[in-house]
Amino acid sequence: MGSPVELLLRGGTLVDGTGAPGRPADLAVADGRITVLPPGSAVAAAETVDATGQIVTPGFIDVHTHSDALAAPHGGAPPGGPEAAEAIEQLRLAPLLQGVTTEISGNCGTSLFPALPERLPDLAAHLRVTFGTGPVQPAEDFDAFAAGQRPELRRTHLASLVGHGTLRAGVMGFAARPPRPEELAAMCALLDRALAQGAAGLSTGLIYPPGTYADTDEIVALARVAARHGKPYVTHLRDEMSQVETALEEALEIAVRSGAPLQVSHHKTAGRHAWGATLRTLPRLEQARADGVDVLCDVYPYTAGSTVLHAMLPPWTSDGGVAALLERLPRPEVRDRIRADIAGGVNGWENTIGNGGWDLIAVAAAPGHPEAEGRRIADLAAERGLDPVDYVCDLLLAARGEVTIISHSMREDDVRRVLASPLSMIGSDGVPKPGRPHPRWAGSFARVLGHYGRDQRLLPLERAVHKMTGLPAGRFGLSGRGVIRDGALADLVVLDPAAVRDTATFDHPLRAPEGVDTVVVAGRVAVRHGRPTGVRAGAVVRVR
């Protein structure tokens, strides 16, 4: 190569993201693109990274995040002052420090777009509760969403799905009813426009209002729009607990009827009535794929999940949106009905507490109530002499609905089976809110490589990297990413395979991993010797 390149990564073992065995190679970076060189090539470079004894991989792709609002326009400063602002900056850094260079947001049916203009104000409270970083301004379409992202805050690249719940609320509000024909047509039109502008696919969260109010036919109609664009239908199943197999059949039906590729989000079988069900769900997915259904899944490497607290309540409590929920919760008869529904179940409702118990639910984030964070609901209620439902309703009212929880509901053998499946890729399902968020936001990728890959020998290194790079890039149409080859985009990770490990815990959820030395984003060194450099080179990714 003639003139000096901007960056040279010398002496490492290339694990290129395809699943192929690692091989010695040097990498040159110029104008944000990669050239693969023989080891020891004589190349002049403005900056050289010595990768001797380490592996060089593509930047990791987190296929399942809820980080939509971390660099989005807000209607005001986040509550909590400078301390909260610093906490949010730590949340922005967490994925980068473990090697993530691209995040896919808009999952579980909630994105920051699209909506009819007249519905935008109604979405604000819903998005505030979901994302927990202060008032968020929703956007009419993907173009407006992309324009609103603040580049000075972006540490990583960001793609986004179209969230069905946001789309539905953006056309017909939060009513628990089927859409009228003209409303469904409007939803299809908004979805079509967003996908044409570069959104990555359609997502649903069928346990969350308003998505839970949709029937199968509604989702099929929308998934057909995604299919026309060659983009996936990505679903948080209607039930991941006792009815997980029935819910999986619904997802497969939607894929078959619509023609859209199917991505099963954070596949799990949670709650005591579903433990061990991966022995049946994974073969079912493999059979469906053999029968011609383009189905894959993602998984995070923990036995606990995380979501909003009001998702633990029956769906009727959220009919009409956040304001209606908060209006109902003080009433004794509403609380009695919630208790009865948890005890007896409601047809079509996942009922996390009925499948586990309040002793398995810990508070992750509750603005204004740090004393609750990190503690179990059952214990908090008992200390106050309250029934857990009364405590939950009181906490939701005090925090204006903005409470996030961690649910210890899975079994290790199920997690291991999904991680090992050839159909799975890695997603953190990170919910980046101040407080005590789930450690998966800071630890998922290092944990797969270190604990499950190296220590437990569940996955060979090359296959683990493939699940984080080439496989998700292919699934979501991320051209130029996920595989190291000549001309690929220069998003790269240098790490020590013998040292990489997660250190984040439920008590210290944002501790950075060990063993990740260098992270390159868009050809610029964003992490050096495990520490951020201050580079903010992330951009919004459009999928065409």
Secondary structure, DSSP 8 states (H G I E B T S, - for coil): --S-BSEEEES-EE--SSS---EE-EEEEETTEEEEE-TT----BSSEEE-TTSEEEE-EEE-SB--TTTTS-BSS--TTHHHHHHHHHHHHHHHHHTTEEEEEE--TT--S----GGGHHHHHHHHHHHH-SS-B---SSHHHHHHHS-GGG-SSEEEE-EEHHHHHHHHHTT-SS---HHHHHHHHHHHHHHHHHT---EEEETTSTTGGG--HHHHHHHHHHHHHTT--EEEE-S-SSTTHHHHHHHHHHHHHHH---EEETT----STTTTTTHHHHHHHHHHHHHTT--EEEEE-S-SEEEEEGGGGS-GGGGTT-HHHHHHHTT-HHHHHHHHHHHHH--TT---HHHHS-GGGEEEEE-TT-GGGBTSBHHHHHHHTT--HHHHHHHHHHHTTT--EEEEE---HHHHHHHHH-TTEEE---B---SSS--THHHHHHHHIIIIIIIIT-SS-HHHHHHHHTHHHHHHTT-TT-SS--TT-B--EEEE-TTT-B----SSSTT---BSEEEEEETTEEEEETTEE-S-----B----
